Amino acid sequence: MPAGWWQDSGTWIALGVSVLFLVVAWAMHRVIMKVLKGTPPNESTPTDE
C-alpha cells in the first residue's frame, strides 16, 4: 500500500464513513434484538371501554 494514501484526506473520509456505518449497524442490531426479545404486550385486557 503506498504511503501517500494515508496522507490523502479522501482516505480518512472513507475510513470515517465506513466506521460510522459499522457503528450505526451495530446499534440498530442491538435495538432490533432488544425489541424482538421483549415480552409481547398482554392482549387479554382490553384498554378500550
C-alpha positions as CSV (number, residue, x, y, z in Angstrom):
1,M,0.0,0.0,0.0
2,P,1.5,3.3,-1.0
3,A,2.4,5.7,1.9
4,G,0.7,8.5,0.1
5,W,-2.8,7.1,0.7
6,W,-2.6,7.7,4.4
7,Q,-1.9,11.4,3.8
8,D,-4.9,11.9,1.5
9,S,-8.0,13.4,3.1
10,G,-10.3,11.3,1.0
11,T,-8.8,8.1,2.6
12,W,-9.7,9.4,6.1
13,I,-13.2,10.4,5.0
14,A,-13.8,7.0,3.5
15,L,-12.5,5.3,6.6
16,G,-14.6,7.5,8.9
17,V,-17.8,6.9,6.9
18,S,-17.1,3.1,7.0
19,V,-16.5,3.1,10.7
20,L,-19.7,5.2,11.2
21,F,-21.7,2.8,9.1
22,L,-20.4,-0.1,11.2
23,V,-21.3,1.6,14.5
24,V,-24.8,2.5,13.3
25,A,-25.4,-1.1,12.0
26,W,-24.2,-2.4,15.4
27,A,-26.5,-0.1,17.3
28,M,-29.5,-0.9,15.0
29,H,-28.8,-4.6,15.6
30,R,-28.8,-4.1,19.3
31,V,-32.1,-2.2,19.3
32,I,-33.8,-4.7,16.9
33,M,-32.7,-7.6,19.0
34,K,-33.9,-5.9,22.2
35,V,-37.3,-5.3,20.6
36,L,-37.6,-8.9,19.3
37,K,-36.6,-10.4,22.7
38,G,-39.0,-8.1,24.6
39,T,-42.2,-9.5,26.1
40,P,-45.2,-9.3,23.9
41,P,-48.0,-6.9,25.0
42,N,-50.8,-8.5,27.1
43,E,-53.8,-8.5,24.7
44,S,-56.2,-10.2,27.1
45,T,-57.0,-7.0,29.0
46,P,-58.9,-4.6,26.7
47,T,-58.0,-0.9,27.1
48,D,-60.9,0.4,25.1
49,E,-64.1,0.9,27.1
